[in-house]
């Protein structure tokens, strides 16, 4: 327990139960002045330090440094150790994490230590939500067929996860077909105030979480502080290691007014995302405040919190309010827990007080009354366009960034049909992603749009692939109760499964004839999805322009069939009476939506669906569990394998050596995402990963996706930097994951070049521009980089999670102190040397030396070492966080 330097340990009685807690008001009275003026998110961090003060990982000076935030507002760098209450995983990132834990148990045996020491010390929940694909759609049995296919593809992975759920303590698995991890977290797992037993009694403290998915921030809407980390950091947290972090700046976002008629929470979050990206909040906390919060539902808040990665913030936090209490009650949390949340939040100053604003590093403000219907696209979530401007903005993008000027009217006949497709046609319309499917208001709105469209005789255009993939089974229950399922089904928005689907690239293939027409005519086809990500190459390989929109707009664009239609003024189609039908004719009022929501989104539905959430369907229950403390690896498996991270590992780490005469594997521009770096989406037969699978007798029809094969390093390291849309400046005329090997000049896949350099005894470096590693918290973006032999990434700036993941794998992140690689005239032929690594310190300046063989000249330039904290330095010296933790546990 805590050393309690500020005498904050106290008791709180709620009803008939008494809890121990660490009282911020007492700490203020005992040496931490003005902390009641801190943002609520920092109060949660401060309580975390008070409760975990041990004089080693958390010191009195650390607590004082956080309290001093009131004076410096986060401008003073100070590392603190954050200990989350629990860890959340999804299966794409969770499988490799469990693989690593199993590998660590094997390594413990080799080191002569007890493998049982490798065990989660904090509660871990893994929700299988990333594996279902939209192979079947538009039929009553689409969901069943997709689930059957999911199990066919993923049985090896699911067998492994069933073993993990029995082999590890504090580890639970929510089976496939239940929902999306963030929505399950919001509706069931999260408690807002957590309790645990210590010292013979119950201790109450804020619920906090880290998750192996960047959208873990969604639960910030329920006043649970948490964010996405790489699987590497999550494993450390599971094993009792604190998360090292710098005390953040906190940007206050003031909301006033009320959303106008016709505007949705999706329109609001797209507006906020654009504003905060422009403001620049990477690496910072965002906290919402102001009287406008009282007009938002908890689900609206969760929608806003969900997209913190898109606006670049570490988190997007909301204080506890009456909306929190109402939501916890409505979703069947225990009455005693709900009472504790209210009492604790009010006692600790975590309750929303619109009359007394906290102190922030900086603020910005939005009047909710000015929010207008919007989309975001065609490639980035921050690129908001008004609905009224969407058609004209697409036309600009078509002639500009898609380079189709003069060719805007091209079309291609679809074989076997009586229609053609053209630039701008919507070929995917997907109601998907927890961002919006957690919010009943927008799903009910989508159902009402479908109902009114059906009544007027409208139908979806035949080239549109439609899908409905909610984030929990509760959604189906309330849509059924409201009679809206039949209306959505009538337009082809049949249930396709419970999972992330289109939002993460599991959109499934387009019909062959449509795919062929798009590719043969080189058309810029479009998708409209209610997700949070629309990066290039993410949604579907045939679709180049992707737009985020609210669920009712997804339905509307399915009816219109094209981004060239201005939904504000143009008709969606012709009704059964021969008259044109406009969006205003089928758009529901806020009152209609609210009435249906009140009547049908009820307590009993959450109670029924979550009563036995870990049981699973007949597929899951039929999986037999075998194996003991260590996993019996199957050498023939192409899904799960023992990774090479611990090969030859000894109790004492080898000294860090300088990078001498390394080759340049890639030179990349700005905004290279983890989708570009990490293997994601489908596996091409001609790719290195496809060739490896073929060599191991896997037919193309069973390739599955990179995400599903994240437990096998041989597949994943071959898929690193293999994105079809990535552009390497070493080979500027070729799109895709290729590079040039030097000095031979041979052009080849990046993986193949990396293996050739490794065979030659060369290490490698990567050069990149701004915001390197933006996007999802994909640990394989760092793991694959490491396994390919890259020792350093030199970029103009890094996204927070990926920088941390690189360090966690022992790869050195370096940040330019000059303008960037463009000024250096790099070609890829350069030989790179970086010295002084044995004695490197956090954020130290280093010198990079470039030798150009073509002219014999040497250039030197300064970089900042982006190992940011002493703890991260220990990870780096040990070759990564996993060897660091393993050695410490083996010694203990």
Buried (B, 14 or more C-beta within 10 A) or exposed (E): EBBBBBEBBBEBEBEEBEBBBBBBBBBBEBBBEEBBBBBBBBBBBBBBBBBBBEEEBBBBEBBBBBBBBBEBBBEEEBBBBBBBBBBBBBBBBBBBBBBBBBBBBBBBEEBEBBBEBBBBEBBBBBBBBBBBBBBBBBEEEBBBBBBBBBBEBBEBBBBBBBBBBEBBEBBBBBBBBBBBBBBBBBBBBBBBBBBEEEEEEBBBBBBBBBBBBBBBBBBBBBBBBBBBBBBBBBBBBBBBBBBBBBBBBBBBBBBBBBBBEBBBBBBBBBBBBBBBBEBEBBBBBBBBBBBBBEBBBBBBBBBBBBBBBBBBBBBBBBBBBEBBBEBBBBBBBEEEBBBBBBBBBEBBBBBBBBEEBBBBBBBBEBEBEEBBBBBBBBBBBBBBBBBBBBBEBBBEBBBEEBEBEEBBEBBBBBEEBEBBBBBBBBBBBBBBBBBBBBBBBBBBBBBBBBBBBBEBBBBBBBBBBBBBBBBBBBBBBBBEBBEBBEBBBBBBBBBBBBBBBBBBBBBBBBBEBBBBBBBEBEBBBBBBBBBBBBBBBBBBBBBBBBBBBBBBBBBBBBBBBBBBBBBBEBBBBEBEEEEEBBBEBBBBEBEBBBBBBEEBBBEEBBEEBBEEBEEBEEBBEEBEEEBEBBBEBEEEBBBBBBBEBBEEBEEEBEEBEEBEEBBBBBBBBBBBBBBBBBBBBBBBEEBBBBBBBBEEEBEEEEBBBBBBBBBBBBBBBBBBBBBBBBBBBBBEEEBBBBBBBBEEEEBBBBBBBBBBBBEEEBBBBBBBBBBBBBBBBBBBBBBBBBBBBBBBBBBBBBBBBBBBBBBBBBBBBBBBEEEBBBEBEBBBBBBBBBBBBEEBEBBBEBEBBBBBEEEEEEEEBEBBBBBBBEBBBBBBBBBBBBBBBBBBBBEE
